[in-house]
Amino acid sequence: MMGRRGFLAAAGAVSVVTMMDRGIGRAWAQATGPFKLDPLGYATSALEPHIDAKTMEIHHDKHHATYVTNLNAAVKDHSQVASMPLQDILAKLGEMPDAVRTTIRNSGGGHANHTMFWQIMGPGGGAPTGDLKAAIDRDLGGVDAMKETFNGAGARVFGSGWVFVTVDKQGKLALESKPNQDTPLMEGKRVLMGNDVWEHAYYLTYQNRRPDYLKAWWNTVDWSKVGERYAAAKAGTLTI
């Protein structure tokens, strides 16, 4: 029979695994591997009052860190997969090894989605200009109409997921939502921008009021960064 000390150790191990599975591992717990968690390009408090500092800390340092940890663990014994760019892995998800495909889908998708998410936000704000604004006007009916349609799609996501604006090589924009950590990258598309509607993205401030979060989130968008992504998409260099 297992002694008390052994039982407590085993229980602790189960607790740690459970925490990791729930996406609350710490940044320092990342496994070594080809995928890395980049630091935020701004302070965790930079997006207040629209997104509070504690949410940013938990979201980036714990949730995103766990996706990276789990993704690295999944590809550890699959060197060919580990050597591929993430966007290619996700585009070829159906070809990934059966044993790790679900982990790659969830954690690889989570890593890609969050990497994009941190990049397009910041304290700079502003408004879309130039080619980007022209594309929004042409394809999405203008900035106000885009926000309304985008927010509506985000509010309708059942449970957890994302709402995205995709962009093709010709610069054409489209809007779509995905469940969980799925991403348009899994269909070979490119993501211009997107918003996370998992509860961990907003619950400390907004609780169950997701529409309020969706409306406030636009105040955090750094349109200069979105414009850079748009130019990269047209140049064929946009990755995740």
C-alpha positions, 0 to 999 in steps of 0.5 A, a space after each residue: 500500500 502507498 504510504 502517506 508521504 507517497 500519497 501526498 506526493 502523487 496527489 501533488 503531481 496530479 494537482 500540478 498536471 490538472 493545473 497545467 491542463 486547465 491552462 494556468 501553468 507559469 511562464 517559468 514552467 515552460 518546457 525547452 523546445 522550438 517554441 517560445 513565449 515572447 514577452 509582452 511589448 508593453 506593461 501589463 497595466 498598459 491597457 487599463 482600464 479596458 483590460 486590467 493588469 492582473 488579467 494580462 498577467 494571468 493570460 500571458 504568463 500562465 495561460 499562454 505559457 502553458 500552451 507553449 509548454 504543452 506544444 513543446 512537449 507534444 513535438 519533443 519526440 517528433 523532430 520533423 514536426 518540431 522543425 516546421 514553422 507553426 503556421 505550416 504545422 497548423 495548415 497540415 494538422 491532418 497530417 500530424 501524428 495521431 498521438 499528438 494531433 489534438 495537443 497540437 491543435 489546442 496548444 499550437 492553435 493557442 500559441 498562434 492565436 495569442 502571439 497574434 493577440 499580444 502583437 495587435 494590442 498596445 497603448 497606442 490606439 489610433 485608427 486604421 488608415 491608408 490601404 488598411 482603412 480602404 480594405 475595411 471600407 471595401 470588404 467590411 462596410 467601414 470601421 463602425 460596421 466592422 466593429 458591430 459585425 465583429 462584436 456580434 460574432 464574438 458574442 455568439 461564440 458558444 463557450 470559448 473561442 475567437 473572432 477573427 478578421 482574415 486577409 488573403 494575398 490580394 488584401 481581401 478581408 473577411 470575418 469568421 469565428 472559431 471555437 476553442 483555440 482553432 484558427 483560420 491558419 488550420 485552413 491555410 488562411 492568414 489572420 489579420 487580427 482577432 479577439 479572444 472570447 475565452 472567459 480568462 480574457 475578460 472575467 476579472 473585470 467584466 464577469 459574464 458581460 462579454 458584450 461589454 468586453 468586446 466593445 471596450 476591447 477596441 480601445 486596446 487595438 494598436 492600428 499601426 500594428 494591424 496595418 503592418 500585418 496587412 502590408 505583410 499579408 499582401 507581401 506574402 510574409 505574414 506568418 502567425 
